[in-house]
Amino acid sequence: MGLSQAKLATMLGNDAQSIALWEKRGTQPKMADRFIRAIYREQQEGNAHIREMIERLVDSDLEEADARLTLEQNDGGWRVAA
Protein backbone atom coordinates (compact mmCIF):
# COMPACT_ATOMS: atom_id res chain seq x y z
CA MET A 1 0.00 0.00 0.00
CA GLY A 2 3.02 2.24 0.22
CA LEU A 3 2.50 3.16 3.86
CA SER A 4 5.40 3.43 6.24
CA GLN A 5 5.29 1.58 9.53
CA ALA A 6 4.81 4.93 11.26
CA LYS A 7 1.81 5.90 9.10
CA LEU A 8 0.17 2.51 9.48
CA ALA A 9 0.77 2.66 13.22
CA THR A 10 -0.85 6.09 13.41
CA MET A 11 -3.91 4.82 11.54
CA LEU A 12 -4.25 1.84 13.86
CA GLY A 13 -3.55 3.76 17.06
CA ASN A 14 -0.26 1.96 17.71
CA ASP A 15 3.41 2.80 17.44
CA ALA A 16 5.83 1.89 14.67
CA GLN A 17 7.61 -0.60 16.93
CA SER A 18 4.41 -2.64 17.23
CA ILE A 19 4.05 -2.74 13.45
CA ALA A 20 7.69 -3.82 13.09
CA LEU A 21 7.10 -6.60 15.62
CA TRP A 22 4.00 -7.78 13.75
CA GLU A 23 6.00 -7.89 10.52
CA LYS A 24 8.83 -9.78 12.18
CA ARG A 25 6.51 -12.36 13.75
CA GLY A 26 4.20 -12.55 10.75
CA THR A 27 1.12 -12.05 12.92
CA GLN A 28 -0.98 -9.10 14.02
CA PRO A 29 -4.10 -8.55 16.13
CA LYS A 30 -7.27 -9.79 14.44
CA MET A 31 -8.88 -6.34 14.12
CA ALA A 32 -5.73 -4.83 12.61
CA ASP A 33 -5.52 -7.72 10.16
CA ARG A 34 -9.13 -7.25 9.04
CA PHE A 35 -8.70 -3.50 8.66
CA ILE A 36 -5.49 -3.82 6.65
CA ARG A 37 -7.02 -6.49 4.38
CA ALA A 38 -10.14 -4.38 3.75
CA ILE A 39 -8.12 -1.28 2.91
CA TYR A 40 -5.77 -3.27 0.66
CA ARG A 41 -8.68 -4.85 -1.20
CA GLU A 42 -10.37 -1.50 -1.80
CA GLN A 43 -7.14 -0.02 -3.07
CA GLN A 44 -6.45 -2.99 -5.38
CA GLU A 45 -9.94 -2.73 -6.81
CA GLY A 46 -9.19 0.84 -7.85
CA ASN A 47 -10.85 2.78 -5.06
CA ALA A 48 -8.53 5.79 -5.10
CA HIS A 49 -10.76 7.58 -2.61
CA ILE A 50 -9.83 5.10 0.11
CA ARG A 51 -6.15 5.94 -0.32
CA GLU A 52 -6.87 9.67 -0.25
CA MET A 53 -8.94 9.21 2.89
CA ILE A 54 -6.14 7.29 4.59
CA GLU A 55 -3.61 9.98 3.74
CA ARG A 56 -5.92 12.73 5.03
CA LEU A 57 -6.53 10.84 8.28
CA VAL A 58 -2.84 10.28 8.87
CA ASP A 59 -1.97 13.89 8.04
CA SER A 60 -4.71 15.26 10.29
CA ASP A 61 -3.57 13.05 13.17
CA LEU A 62 -0.03 14.35 12.78
CA GLU A 63 -1.27 17.95 12.72
CA GLU A 64 -3.29 17.36 15.89
CA ALA A 65 -0.24 15.92 17.63
CA ASP A 66 1.73 19.05 16.71
CA ALA A 67 -1.04 21.35 17.95
CA ARG A 68 -1.16 20.18 21.55
CA LEU A 69 -2.55 22.59 24.08
CA THR A 70 -0.86 23.47 27.33
CA LEU A 71 -3.35 24.25 30.07
CA GLU A 72 -2.96 25.81 33.46
CA GLN A 73 -5.28 25.97 36.41
CA ASN A 74 -6.12 29.13 38.31
CA ASP A 75 -8.85 30.13 40.76
CA GLY A 76 -11.38 30.44 37.93
CA GLY A 77 -10.66 27.00 36.49
CA TRP A 78 -8.58 25.81 33.57
CA ARG A 79 -7.35 28.00 30.72
CA VAL A 80 -4.90 27.81 27.84
CA ALA A 81 -1.40 28.64 29.07
CA ALA A 82 0.27 31.69 27.58
C-alpha positions, 0 to 999 in steps of 0.5 A: 500500500506504500505506507510506512510503519509509522503511518500505518501505526498512526492509523491503527492507534499503535506505534511503529515498533508494534508494526515492526514486531507484527512484521517480524513475527508474521502475525498481528491482532485480528482487528488490525488484520481485518482493517489492513485487508479491507483497505488493501482490497479496496485499493487494489480494486481501484478505489482511489478515494480510500487511499486519499482518505487514509492519507488525510486521516494520517496527516490530520492526526499528525497535525493534531499531535503538533497542535497540543494545548498546554493548560494551566489551572487558576482560581477560575478553572482551567485556561490555555497557558500563555 
